[in-house]
Amino acid sequence: MSVKHLDLLFKPNSLAIIGASRDPNSVSAILMRNLMSGKFLGPVLPVSGAQEAIFGVLSYVDVASLPLTPDMAIICSPAHEIPDRLVELVDNGTHVAVIMDPGYALLEAKERALMDEKIRKVLREKDIRVLGPGSLGMIVPASGVNASLSRVGAKEGRIAFVTQSDSLFESVLDWARTNNVGFSHCISLGRQLDVDFSCVLDYLGSDPATKAILLYVENIQDARRFMSATRASARNKPILVIRPRRLPCDLRDAASELTEMDQDQIYDAAFRRAGMVRVDDIDSLFEGARTLANYKPLRGNGLAIMTNGQSIGLLAADTLINGGGELAAINEETQLKLEEILGQERCSDNPVTLPYNATPDTYARVLSVLVRAADVGCVLILHVPFQGTSSLEIAQAVTQVAKTSRCLVLANWLGEETVQDTKEVFEEAAIPVFDRPGKAIMAYLHMLRYKRTQKILMQTPDSLPADFFPDTEHALQIIKTALDEDRNHLTEDESRQVLAAYGVPVVETRICKSAMQAVEAASEIGFPVALKIRSPQITQPFDIGGIALDLTTPDLVFEAAANMSARVHAQVPNAYIEGFTVQKMGRRPGAHELFISIFTDKVFGPVLRFGHGGVSAPVINDHSVTLPPLNMGLAKELISRTRIYKLLQGSRRQAAADIDDICLALIQISQMVIDLPQIVTLEMNPIFADDLGVLALGARIWIQPSLVTGPERLAIRPYPRELEECVRLKNGEQVLLRPIRPEDAQAHLDFIHNLPEEDLRLRFFGLVQNFVLSDMPKFTQIDYDREMAFIATQNVDGQPKTLGVVRTSTKPDNSSAEFAIIISADMKGSGLGSVLFEKMIRYCKGRGTRYLEGQTMPRNKGMIGLAKRFGLNVSHNYEEELVEMRLPLWEWEPKS
């Protein structure tokens, strides 16, 4: 899906209403009134099937008789006419339509599905974009477009609202008007047969008028596109999302075996990985958006509260702590400064309490101290109006300080009529102001969550262990053998072999056919051992006494095997006993019991679950979920969202568990799912974890044939290892060409620091900044579905060294990719630039990109020469003082 023609949808110069009617209660009449009463200056052309005037506007018999080709058409015709109307519009040159037939939702399910397919057929065959069906339309206040059925409209602002819900579309607009909230866009998606969340997010993510995006999501159709679009947009602007935790039956996936809670946890994990902030109600959605639209990065996690009402401040502090926030520490230096203003008795705690009748100057001086305090990430001012004080003058005083401060300031002036005039003061200064302390605290907590999700989105994670080399071929062969035998699961021994192939520590285990073989195996392994019966009819041996632990002698093993067989024959007479499993006792005194599992969701693909394990795991119900792929940073974040994480960190009586080893096990399982797409479910419980590391007793693995590769079934594309290659340069040096990874941050910073200043000016068009390590994630943490950066690297003294990089940013519809390339000064003349450029051209051509495009400065003769050698069309834009380069990739062939 692409943003093609979406400018015509959101910024049309002319509109046609197909199926217009003179009935004042009809959909078309409401549309006409909304369009004509707004600021839309273009022509509105009704098509009614009869030559008559509708609300004073001449209507037309059909699309072909229109005096001009409208940019957009709104179809209000009956459902059965919609496919034909779409074809007529395309044939007449219109490429955007909104389907708003109210009868569409009243069709029976089978009839609606049939109509959906007819519309999709038109979309496949014709060049037209469709919003809906079932859409309530959209409003773009800046363009004067109110092509919606809303009775309230929307004022202009910087927040975009996109929803699947018709009722929420209207109620949110009503709420926003009451609370003086403006919008850049309000969009009702309907059934999303074409225009969906993904392409709207692509459009809004690059829209300069939109500073924050709000989403109401019930379900996602294409997780890969949704995650890619959301991650790209979330890097540029805040995205808040609301999703019901319980959906009606008709909106749930009836074929899914997952519970409502499971599905909600998956969406929660997806939102987090995409860099979005999830909220639970409309108030939180807009309070969070209003704050994040004026976002100033939090310097720390601590909030300072200043107030002229002690009890109000204490209640706000309680709300903050209960919500997971923290009060900023008031250090000694800050206390001394506050003491000069307020006196000693008021300066030891946070909240900082001012006198009830504090002057505007006192407010300004206290705020000046707090916004400069090292441990303060944000300041919340709570003001209670008292007789003899001017709330307006105080508001004016603090806004003067807040406007010039890099520290974020939030305000809450308690009261209604007495403080109405102060709200305008804060809004003009772009300072978030709230009518309740709780709302202000909630907005701040949203900012904390936003900061954390951005850290996940833009992190520079720890490197993977250098010695992690899984034996993928062996694991694949085990799975292939099982599938050839028409099995949908692996045996215990096969499961352990697969785990061992991926480096997961597993308890030593032997499979035996008889009691005597079990005795021999136990003697070879070493006592004590555990014994478990093996039977395809018995899935839980523990329930029928099919497990014996801590067997310390050969006689005990033989006796346990005999007794176990007798019990099984008595309780499950039809059970076929295949033999016994003998394991070295994996008991680790004091070790924590954990579990790791994989299950497959129909929308998001493989999902990884981690938590508190053992037989009590279902009762304790302590787990978190995430989407692969993982790295060390993401694995630790997953662990930190469980309650058992605090226990894993140790105490005075117990050493801390090896968290890194737990993270490594999660990464190994994550990589297993990527490499082995036949695995649909995996359960490892228990896993022992302590200061010695992790130890798994085994796993249960379910499999099925797969028609796609592992990476293709993931919602987030993993690192494309298949694109790595070694090349030899003209000077004889051998270098590795590969996609950039987050772990390359330090090497990439060193590479940039060693570039000549003139090369940096040419690369960044004269804008050269002093890059630091925190700037590197935007270069090294990329979405491989949208961007690509190939680096040339060598190992020098055991450390990776970046020699050059070529990168592209691809449009969502894959129509073109914009490139940039730079190499280190000591590699010029080695042919590295040509090698990197050809690598990128081959990659873009291979993924079906139409054009490769770039710009450079006229004095960059090296780049211009390189472009000409590879057949790019080079032209000079004298007005912009740029050289533009373009290559039609379908025409390019590598030189022999």
URMO-V16797 format. One record per residue. N is the residue number from 1. PSI is psi in degrees with one decimal (999 if undefined). NEAR is the number of other C-alpha atoms within 8 Angstrom. D_LAST is the distance of its C-alpha to the last C-alpha in Angstrom with 2 decimals. Layout:
BEGIN
n=[N/N]
psi=[PSI/PSI]
near=[NEAR/NEAR]
d_last=[D_LAST/D_LAST]
END
This chain:
BEGIN
n=[1/2/3/4/5/6/7/8/9/10/11/12/13/14/15/16/17/18/19/20/21/22/23/24/25/26/27/28/29/30/31/32/33/34/35/36/37/38/39/40/41/42/43/44/45/46/47/48/49/50/51/52/53/54/55/56/57/58/59/60/61/62/63/64/65/66/67/68/69/70/71/72/73/74/75/76/77/78/79/80/81/82/83/84/85/86/87/88/89/90/91/92/93/94/95/96/97/98/99/100/101/102/103/104/105/106/107/108/109/110/111/112/113/114/115/116/117/118/119/120/121/122/123/124/125/126/127/128/129/130/131/132/133/134/135/136/137/138/139/140/141/142/143/144/145/146/147/148/149/150/151/152/153/154/155/156/157/158/159/160/161/162/163/164/165/166/167/168/169/170/171/172/173/174/175/176/177/178/179/180/181/182/183/184/185/186/187/188/189/190/191/192/193/194/195/196/197/198/199/200/201/202/203/204/205/206/207/208/209/210/211/212/213/214/215/216/217/218/219/220/221/222/223/224/225/226/227/228/229/230/231/232/233/234/235/236/237/238/239/240/241/242/243/244/245/246/247/248/249/250/251/252/253/254/255/256/257/258/259/260/261/262/263/264/265/266/267/268/269/270/271/272/273/274/275/276/277/278/279/280/281/282/283/284/285/286/287/288/289/290/291/292/293/294/295/296/297/298/299/300/301/302/303/304/305/306/307/308/309/310/311/312/313/314/315/316/317/318/319/320/321/322/323/324/325/326/327/328/329/330/331/332/333/334/335/336/337/338/339/340/341/342/343/344/345/346/347/348/349/350/351/352/353/354/355/356/357/358/359/360/361/362/363/364/365/366/367/368/369/370/371/372/373/374/375/376/377/378/379/380/381/382/383/384/385/386/387/388/389/390/391/392/393/394/395/396/397/398/399/400/401/402/403/404/405/406/407/408/409/410/411/412/413/414/415/416/417/418/419/420/421/422/423/424/425/426/427/428/429/430/431/432/433/434/435/436/437/438/439/440/441/442/443/444/445/446/447/448/449/450/451/452/453/454/455/456/457/458/459/460/461/462/463/464/465/466/467/468/469/470/471/472/473/474/475/476/477/478/479/480/481/482/483/484/485/486/487/488/489/490/491/492/493/494/495/496/497/498/499/500/501/502/503/504/505/506/507/508/509/510/511/512/513/514/515/516/517/518/519/520/521/522/523/524/525/526/527/528/529/530/531/532/533/534/535/536/537/538/539/540/541/542/543/544/545/546/547/548/549/550/551/552/553/554/555/556/557/558/559/560/561/562/563/564/565/566/567/568/569/570/571/572/573/574/575/576/577/578/579/580/581/582/583/584/585/586/587/588/589/590/591/592/593/594/595/596/597/598/599/600/601/602/603/604/605/606/607/608/609/610/611/612/613/614/615/616/617/618/619/620/621/622/623/624/625/626/627/628/629/630/631/632/633/634/635/636/637/638/639/640/641/642/643/644/645/646/647/648/649/650/651/652/653/654/655/656/657/658/659/660/661/662/663/664/665/666/667/668/669/670/671/672/673/674/675/676/677/678/679/680/681/682/683/684/685/686/687/688/689/690/691/692/693/694/695/696/697/698/699/700/701/702/703/704/705/706/707/708/709/710/711/712/713/714/715/716/717/718/719/720/721/722/723/724/725/726/727/728/729/730/731/732/733/734/735/736/737/738/739/740/741/742/743/744/745/746/747/748/749/750/751/752/753/754/755/756/757/758/759/760/761/762/763/764/765/766/767/768/769/770/771/772/773/774/775/776/777/778/779/780/781/782/783/784/785/786/787/788/789/790/791/792/793/794/795/796/797/798/799/800/801/802/803/804/805/806/807/808/809/810/811/812/813/814/815/816/817/818/819/820/821/822/823/824/825/826/827/828/829/830/831/832/833/834/835/836/837/838/839/840/841/842/843/844/845/846/847/848/849/850/851/852/853/854/855/856/857/858/859/860/861/862/863/864/865/866/867/868/869/870/871/872/873/874/875/876/877/878/879/880/881/882/883/884/885/886/887/888/889/890/891/892/893/894/895/896]
psi=[151.4/178.5/12.3/130.2/1.0/-24.5/-36.8/-28.3/-44.1/-13.6/55.8/149.3/-14.2/151.1/144.4/141.7/108.9/126.6/30.3/150.0/153.3/-6.7/117.8/-16.3/4.7/161.3/-44.2/-35.9/-41.4/-42.4/-46.2/-44.0/-44.2/-40.2/-42.2/-27.3/-5.1/-159.5/7.8/123.4/-12.7/171.6/141.6/118.3/105.0/138.2/111.4/-6.1/-1.3/146.9/91.6/167.4/137.2/113.5/39.8/5.1/129.6/129.8/168.2/154.2/-41.9/177.9/-38.3/-24.2/2.6/143.2/-13.8/165.0/112.6/146.0/-36.2/147.9/141.5/118.2/117.0/12.0/162.1/153.8/-42.2/-15.9/-10.9/-48.6/-41.2/-40.0/-38.2/-43.3/-43.4/-42.0/-46.1/-43.6/-24.7/-1.7/3.4/135.2/8.5/134.1/147.5/125.2/115.7/28.9/117.5/-19.5/-10.5/-42.0/-17.5/-8.1/150.9/156.9/-45.6/-40.5/-38.4/-41.3/-38.7/-41.6/-38.7/-44.7/-35.9/-40.1/-41.8/-35.8/-41.7/-42.3/-36.4/-33.3/-21.6/155.6/80.2/143.8/142.7/129.9/120.6/-155.9/173.8/12.4/144.9/7.0/-160.8/157.9/129.8/90.0/-38.0/-30.5/-2.5/15.0/116.1/74.3/62.1/172.7/14.1/141.8/-9.0/-24.8/-167.3/144.7/161.6/138.9/-160.9/12.5/133.7/137.8/123.9/127.9/149.9/-15.8/129.2/-47.5/-37.7/-32.1/-48.0/-43.4/-34.2/-41.6/-38.4/-45.2/-44.8/-40.1/-40.9/-35.0/13.4/43.5/131.7/165.8/149.9/-38.6/144.2/120.0/124.5/117.5/-28.3/-139.5/-4.4/45.0/-22.4/-77.0/118.3/-172.6/-41.2/-52.0/-31.3/-40.4/-37.4/-40.9/-49.6/-29.4/-27.6/9.8/115.7/-19.9/-11.1/121.0/-21.0/150.3/132.1/134.7/138.9/114.4/133.1/-45.0/159.2/140.1/-41.6/99.5/-38.3/-46.0/-39.3/-47.2/-39.5/-45.8/-41.5/-43.4/-36.7/-44.1/-36.8/-19.0/-21.8/-29.8/155.0/141.4/123.6/142.4/141.8/134.3/130.3/139.1/-14.6/125.5/149.8/159.3/-37.3/-14.2/-8.7/160.9/102.7/-27.4/-10.4/140.0/-3.0/148.6/168.2/-41.5/-42.0/-47.7/-38.5/-37.7/-35.0/-46.1/-40.0/-43.8/-40.0/-44.3/-41.7/-45.4/-25.7/-2.2/18.2/158.0/122.8/135.7/168.9/-7.6/168.1/-42.6/-47.5/-36.5/-48.0/-34.4/-40.3/-42.5/-41.8/-36.1/-46.8/-23.7/-24.6/35.6/129.5/129.7/132.8/127.5/-23.3/-175.2/-3.7/137.9/131.0/131.5/124.0/133.0/154.9/15.2/106.6/-44.4/-39.8/-41.8/-41.2/-39.5/-39.3/-39.6/-40.2/-44.8/-40.5/-50.4/-43.5/-26.1/1.8/7.0/-176.6/146.5/141.0/140.6/132.4/103.5/173.2/-40.2/-43.5/-39.9/-41.5/-38.6/-40.2/-32.4/-34.8/-26.6/-42.4/-17.8/154.0/-37.4/-13.8/5.6/10.6/-15.4/164.5/117.9/146.3/117.9/121.6/160.8/149.7/-28.2/32.0/144.5/162.0/-37.4/-38.8/-44.8/-47.1/-41.6/-41.3/-44.5/-39.0/-37.2/-45.4/-39.2/-16.6/-5.3/138.9/-35.1/4.7/120.2/-23.6/150.3/131.2/122.9/119.8/115.9/126.6/120.7/128.9/156.3/132.9/-4.5/149.9/104.7/-35.4/-45.9/-37.0/-42.4/-42.7/-36.1/-44.9/-30.1/-32.0/-37.3/-45.8/-36.4/-30.1/3.8/146.0/-10.2/136.1/137.9/130.9/152.3/145.0/108.1/105.3/145.5/175.9/-88.8/-34.4/-16.3/14.4/-40.1/-21.4/-27.4/-37.9/-35.6/-46.7/-39.9/-38.0/-30.2/4.6/39.2/120.6/127.8/141.0/153.3/-2.8/142.3/-38.8/-37.3/-38.2/-43.3/-42.6/-40.3/-39.9/-40.5/-34.5/-37.6/-37.7/-43.7/-38.9/-41.9/-41.0/-41.0/-34.4/-34.3/-40.9/-42.5/-39.0/18.3/161.2/92.7/165.2/155.8/153.8/150.9/137.7/-23.0/20.6/95.8/87.9/148.9/75.3/-38.3/-41.8/-43.9/-41.4/-38.6/-38.8/-45.3/-41.1/-40.9/-44.0/-41.3/-37.9/-28.7/10.5/37.3/147.3/12.6/161.0/152.1/168.6/-44.9/-41.7/-40.6/-42.0/-36.0/-38.9/-43.7/-45.7/-34.9/-25.3/17.4/8.9/122.0/124.2/142.4/138.7/131.9/143.8/144.9/126.9/150.5/-17.7/170.8/-39.5/-40.7/-35.4/-39.9/-44.0/-43.2/-41.2/-38.9/-34.8/-41.2/-41.7/135.4/157.2/159.6/166.5/145.4/134.8/137.3/149.6/120.5/130.9/-20.4/-7.1/106.3/-27.9/85.2/-29.4/-33.7/-22.9/21.6/31.6/14.8/136.4/135.5/159.0/45.8/123.6/-6.6/160.5/-38.8/-40.8/-36.6/-46.4/-44.9/-42.5/-40.6/-42.4/-46.7/-38.9/-43.6/-40.7/-42.6/-42.2/-42.5/-34.4/-40.2/-32.8/79.1/-29.4/5.3/134.0/119.4/114.0/-20.5/-145.5/153.3/127.7/127.1/142.1/131.4/117.5/15.9/127.5/107.6/126.1/-3.5/148.6/145.1/122.2/171.4/151.4/133.4/157.6/133.4/161.7/121.5/144.3/-27.7/-51.4/-2.0/-149.7/136.8/135.4/132.4/137.4/145.0/-165.3/121.7/-160.9/179.7/-20.1/3.6/-44.6/-30.0/-43.7/-39.0/52.9/98.2/165.2/160.3/158.1/172.3/133.3/159.3/161.6/158.5/-175.8/-41.4/-43.8/-34.4/-42.0/-37.0/-38.2/-46.3/-38.7/-15.0/7.7/157.3/-30.4/-13.2/-38.9/-38.1/-37.2/-23.8/-5.8/174.0/-175.4/-25.9/-13.1/131.7/150.1/144.1/156.7/91.2/-38.9/-36.2/-34.4/-43.5/-41.9/-41.2/-40.7/-40.7/-40.5/-42.5/-39.7/-45.1/-34.7/-42.5/-34.2/-42.9/-27.2/81.3/-10.1/-17.6/119.6/-28.7/141.8/137.2/124.2/107.1/120.6/163.7/125.6/137.3/128.0/-161.9/-13.4/-9.2/-153.9/154.0/121.8/139.7/-18.1/-165.2/158.3/127.4/127.0/141.3/161.6/155.5/146.6/135.1/-6.3/163.2/165.2/-50.4/-31.8/-25.3/0.5/148.9/-25.5/124.0/129.4/177.2/125.2/78.8/-26.6/-12.3/1.1/142.8/148.0/138.7/156.1/129.7/174.2/-31.5/6.9/-10.8/145.8/130.7/157.5/125.6/126.8/160.4/147.1/150.0/158.3/-31.8/-9.9/6.4/-51.5/-43.7/-35.1/-36.5/-43.3/-40.0/-46.9/-42.7/-26.8/-1.3/142.2/148.6/-36.2/-38.9/-39.0/-40.0/-41.4/-36.7/-41.8/21.2/45.9/-14.8/93.0/125.5/165.2/91.4/141.9/173.6/-34.8/-14.7/-15.5/-32.0/-34.3/-16.8/-33.8/-23.4/91.1/157.9/108.2/-14.0/-23.9/-29.2/162.0/139.7/117.5/129.7/152.4/126.8/151.2/157.5/123.0/116.5/39.6/0.8/141.8/139.2/126.0/128.5/-23.4/163.2/140.5/133.8/153.3/151.8/118.8/137.5/150.7/-31.1/5.5/21.1/-32.3/158.6/133.5/130.6/160.8/145.6/143.8/142.5/159.4/154.6/-37.4/-5.7/-0.1/136.4/-5.2/-8.3/3.7/-38.8/-43.2/-39.5/-45.6/-43.6/-42.5/-37.7/-45.1/-38.6/-45.1/-41.2/-49.1/-40.9/-39.7/-30.1/9.9/15.3/139.8/-47.8/145.6/124.6/151.7/163.6/149.7/173.2/148.2/-28.3/-1.8/72.5/-33.7/-44.0/-41.4/-41.6/-41.0/-41.7/-42.9/-38.0/-30.1/10.4/17.0/145.1/120.7/125.5/149.0/126.9/91.7/-28.7/-42.2/-4.5/49.6/157.2/125.4/136.2/137.5/137.2/118.1/109.3/-27.8/-17.8/-15.7/134.9/138.4/146.3/139.9/999]
near=[8/7/12/6/9/10/9/11/11/9/9/10/10/11/14/12/14/14/12/13/10/8/6/7/6/9/11/11/13/11/12/10/8/12/13/9/6/9/9/10/6/7/7/11/13/14/15/13/8/8/9/7/8/11/6/5/8/10/13/15/10/9/11/6/7/9/4/4/8/10/13/15/14/12/14/14/10/9/9/6/8/12/10/7/10/11/10/10/12/12/7/9/7/14/12/14/15/14/14/14/13/9/8/11/7/6/8/6/6/6/8/11/8/8/10/9/8/9/11/10/8/11/11/7/6/8/8/11/12/12/16/15/14/13/14/13/13/12/14/15/13/7/9/11/15/14/10/10/10/8/5/8/8/11/9/10/8/12/16/14/11/14/13/11/9/11/6/8/13/11/8/9/12/9/8/11/12/7/6/6/9/12/15/14/13/12/11/14/17/13/9/10/12/11/14/10/9/12/13/10/11/15/10/11/12/8/7/5/6/13/11/14/15/13/11/11/10/9/5/8/5/7/10/11/8/11/12/13/12/14/13/12/14/13/11/8/10/15/13/15/14/13/10/7/7/6/9/6/6/4/8/7/5/5/4/7/4/8/6/9/8/8/9/10/10/13/8/9/11/11/12/12/13/13/16/15/14/11/11/9/7/8/6/12/14/8/12/14/14/10/12/11/11/9/7/8/7/10/9/8/11/13/13/15/13/15/15/13/13/9/6/9/14/9/8/11/11/8/10/14/10/7/8/7/12/9/11/12/8/11/7/6/6/11/11/9/9/12/11/8/9/9/9/8/5/11/13/9/7/11/12/12/12/12/7/8/8/10/8/11/8/9/13/11/9/10/12/9/11/11/13/8/9/4/11/17/14/15/16/13/11/16/11/11/12/7/4/5/9/7/11/9/8/12/12/9/12/12/12/8/11/11/8/6/8/6/14/14/11/12/12/14/15/12/9/7/5/7/13/8/8/11/9/8/11/13/10/7/8/7/14/12/12/10/10/9/11/8/11/15/11/13/12/10/12/11/11/10/9/12/10/8/14/11/8/11/11/10/11/10/10/8/7/7/5/4/4/7/5/7/8/10/6/9/11/9/8/10/11/8/8/12/12/7/6/6/9/9/9/14/7/9/10/9/13/11/9/11/13/10/12/13/9/11/9/11/12/7/9/9/10/12/9/8/13/7/9/16/12/9/11/15/9/6/9/8/11/10/14/13/15/11/15/10/11/9/6/8/6/6/11/7/6/9/10/12/11/10/8/8/12/9/8/10/7/9/15/12/8/10/12/9/8/12/10/8/11/13/10/7/7/7/7/5/11/7/9/9/12/15/13/15/14/14/11/8/5/6/4/6/8/9/12/14/14/13/11/12/10/10/10/6/8/13/10/14/14/13/11/13/13/14/12/10/5/7/10/6/5/7/7/10/11/12/12/12/16/11/11/12/11/14/11/10/12/11/8/12/11/8/9/12/9/9/10/7/9/11/10/11/8/5/5/7/10/11/12/12/10/8/9/11/11/9/10/11/13/11/9/12/10/9/11/12/10/10/12/9/11/13/11/12/11/13/14/11/15/13/15/14/8/7/11/13/12/14/11/12/13/12/12/11/14/9/6/7/4/7/10/11/9/7/10/15/10/10/12/9/7/8/7/4/7/10/7/8/8/8/11/7/5/6/7/9/11/12/13/11/13/11/10/12/10/9/14/9/10/11/12/8/13/8/7/7/10/7/6/6/9/12/11/11/11/8/9/8/6/7/4/4/9/7/8/5/8/14/13/8/8/13/13/12/11/10/7/12/11/13/10/14/15/13/12/11/8/7/4/5/6/9/10/12/12/15/13/14/12/12/10/11/9/11/8/10/10/11/14/10/11/9/11/10/11/11/7/4/10/10/5/9/10/12/13/8/8/15/10/8/9/12/10/8/8/12/11/7/6/7/13/11/11/15/12/10/8/13/10/9/4/9/7/6/8/10/8/10/12/10/7/6/8/11/9/11/7/9/9/6/5/5/9/12/12/12/12/11/11/10/12/6/5/8/4/4/3/2]
d_last=[35.74/35.29/37.43/36.67/39.90/41.92/42.89/44.70/46.44/47.74/48.09/49.08/50.75/52.45/53.58/54.80/57.11/56.81/60.02/62.24/65.91/69.24/70.42/70.85/69.98/66.74/63.28/62.39/65.59/64.86/61.38/62.87/65.43/62.91/60.57/63.37/65.22/62.24/60.37/57.85/58.04/55.90/57.32/58.19/58.18/60.15/59.39/62.47/62.66/65.71/66.33/68.34/68.41/67.48/68.91/69.25/65.67/65.08/63.18/61.01/61.15/57.48/54.04/53.46/56.59/55.56/55.67/52.35/49.39/50.21/47.61/49.01/51.37/53.76/54.64/58.23/58.55/59.65/57.05/56.73/55.79/52.95/49.96/51.22/51.81/48.23/46.88/49.26/48.12/44.40/45.23/47.24/44.42/45.58/43.00/45.20/48.26/50.73/52.62/56.15/58.22/60.92/61.49/58.06/59.27/62.30/60.35/60.67/57.76/56.55/56.91/55.09/52.18/51.99/52.02/49.29/47.03/47.82/46.88/43.61/42.79/43.29/41.12/38.26/38.57/39.61/38.47/41.48/42.34/45.57/47.86/50.19/51.99/55.00/54.16/57.00/54.68/53.65/55.09/53.30/56.22/54.31/53.28/56.76/55.41/57.76/56.35/58.15/61.35/62.51/66.08/65.67/62.39/60.71/60.97/58.01/56.56/53.44/53.32/51.37/52.90/51.01/52.95/52.99/56.79/58.82/62.01/60.39/58.86/62.38/64.10/61.57/61.95/65.70/65.50/63.28/65.66/68.60/66.81/65.37/61.70/59.19/55.81/52.54/51.84/53.79/51.84/53.15/50.25/52.19/50.38/46.85/45.37/42.77/43.51/44.05/44.36/40.61/39.84/43.15/42.41/39.01/40.89/43.79/41.70/40.40/43.67/45.41/48.82/48.64/49.57/50.26/49.53/52.05/51.21/53.51/51.59/52.98/49.89/46.11/44.04/40.49/40.72/37.01/36.91/40.37/39.61/36.37/38.14/41.23/39.53/37.62/40.88/43.02/41.08/42.34/45.83/48.45/48.54/51.79/52.13/55.17/55.19/58.30/58.70/60.37/59.14/61.16/60.43/58.65/56.02/55.36/52.88/55.36/52.97/52.40/54.38/54.25/57.39/57.74/57.73/54.50/52.72/54.08/52.95/49.40/49.43/51.00/48.23/45.55/47.29/47.49/43.81/42.92/45.03/47.85/51.59/53.65/57.21/60.01/61.89/61.69/63.60/61.19/58.21/59.40/61.04/57.82/55.76/58.20/57.93/54.17/53.61/55.25/53.64/54.01/52.41/55.12/55.63/57.18/58.56/62.21/64.20/67.20/69.95/72.48/75.44/79.04/79.99/79.87/80.10/77.30/75.10/75.93/75.21/71.83/71.10/72.02/69.63/66.84/67.45/67.87/64.55/62.67/62.68/64.34/66.68/65.58/67.49/69.72/69.50/72.34/71.04/70.71/74.15/75.78/74.34/75.50/78.90/79.48/79.07/80.59/82.80/82.34/83.37/80.50/77.55/77.06/75.27/72.50/73.39/74.71/77.96/79.21/82.84/83.48/84.36/81.59/80.94/77.70/77.41/77.75/74.98/72.68/73.48/72.98/69.68/68.52/69.21/67.50/64.25/63.88/64.79/62.09/62.52/62.76/59.73/61.59/65.14/67.15/70.25/73.00/75.82/79.15/81.20/84.68/87.64/87.57/83.79/81.38/78.33/76.73/77.22/75.86/72.76/72.27/72.69/70.16/67.52/67.66/66.79/64.19/62.25/61.62/60.86/57.53/59.39/59.61/63.14/64.48/67.91/70.58/73.77/76.13/78.24/77.91/79.79/80.61/76.99/75.35/75.01/73.14/70.21/69.32/69.33/66.80/64.59/64.45/63.38/60.71/62.58/62.70/66.34/67.75/71.09/71.49/70.84/69.23/66.63/65.77/65.39/63.25/60.95/60.62/59.81/57.06/55.63/55.73/53.86/51.30/50.85/50.37/47.88/45.84/45.90/44.52/41.88/40.86/41.79/40.05/40.88/41.39/38.53/38.20/39.48/36.92/38.23/37.82/35.61/36.80/36.62/35.11/34.46/38.14/39.36/37.20/38.56/42.12/41.60/39.95/42.94/45.36/43.67/43.62/47.37/47.71/48.86/48.45/49.22/48.68/51.59/52.91/51.38/47.95/48.12/48.96/46.06/43.65/45.25/45.07/41.36/40.90/43.23/46.25/49.40/51.41/54.90/55.05/55.88/56.87/57.31/60.44/62.09/65.68/68.11/68.15/64.36/64.65/67.22/64.98/61.95/64.11/65.35/61.81/60.58/63.73/66.44/66.96/64.85/64.55/64.91/63.70/64.23/61.34/61.88/59.68/62.80/63.38/60.94/63.17/65.00/66.78/68.80/70.54/70.94/67.83/66.92/68.80/68.07/69.04/70.01/71.04/72.20/71.32/74.56/73.70/70.28/71.92/74.68/72.29/70.18/73.32/74.79/71.49/71.20/74.80/74.32/71.21/72.99/75.94/74.07/71.16/72.53/69.49/67.02/65.10/64.86/61.65/62.73/62.51/60.15/61.17/59.85/60.58/62.62/60.20/63.07/62.56/65.83/65.42/61.81/60.82/59.81/56.66/54.53/50.90/49.94/47.07/47.68/45.50/46.33/45.39/44.14/42.87/41.72/42.53/45.30/46.49/50.22/51.95/55.65/58.99/59.08/61.72/64.09/65.32/61.92/62.77/66.03/64.71/61.84/59.96/56.22/53.27/50.01/46.48/43.02/40.23/38.01/40.24/40.08/43.02/44.22/44.19/45.81/48.60/49.15/49.57/52.15/53.97/54.81/57.06/60.67/60.17/57.89/61.04/62.30/59.02/59.45/62.56/66.12/68.76/69.52/66.04/62.86/59.86/57.30/53.86/52.16/48.76/49.01/49.91/46.92/44.68/46.13/45.41/41.77/41.47/42.90/40.70/37.55/38.97/39.23/35.61/34.33/36.88/37.12/39.70/42.30/44.45/47.47/48.28/51.62/52.43/56.12/57.55/55.33/57.41/56.54/58.34/57.80/56.30/53.49/53.01/53.84/53.23/55.60/53.06/51.53/51.69/48.36/47.99/44.82/43.43/40.21/37.55/35.12/33.24/31.73/33.93/32.29/32.48/36.24/36.93/38.30/36.42/32.78/32.49/30.05/26.62/26.11/23.28/21.00/21.46/18.75/18.76/16.11/16.44/16.48/16.22/19.96/19.79/21.43/20.72/21.29/21.77/20.28/22.72/24.79/27.82/31.15/34.75/35.35/33.04/35.76/37.15/33.85/32.65/35.95/35.60/32.10/33.56/36.60/34.57/32.57/33.88/36.15/34.18/30.98/33.17/34.60/31.23/30.13/33.50/34.33/37.19/38.85/38.81/41.01/42.15/40.21/42.03/41.25/42.77/40.15/37.25/37.54/36.30/33.03/32.78/34.67/32.44/32.45/29.08/29.76/30.00/28.17/25.37/25.01/22.46/23.77/22.48/25.39/26.82/30.22/32.40/35.87/35.65/34.91/31.73/30.39/28.19/25.71/24.18/24.06/22.32/24.43/24.81/27.92/27.48/30.13/32.17/31.02/27.31/27.00/25.46/24.75/25.70/23.73/24.82/23.27/24.98/24.52/27.25/28.21/27.66/23.96/23.11/20.80/19.34/16.16/17.84/18.00/14.26/13.94/16.89/15.93/12.57/14.74/17.28/15.15/13.86/17.53/19.07/16.97/17.81/21.48/21.65/22.25/22.32/21.89/20.95/23.60/24.91/27.49/28.08/30.67/30.34/30.67/27.65/25.48/22.94/22.28/22.25/19.71/17.39/17.88/17.16/13.82/12.74/14.43/17.77/20.88/23.14/26.89/30.00/32.89/35.67/38.39/36.92/35.40/31.99/28.43/26.94/23.21/21.90/18.70/19.08/16.99/17.19/15.29/12.40/8.96/6.34/3.77/0.00]
END
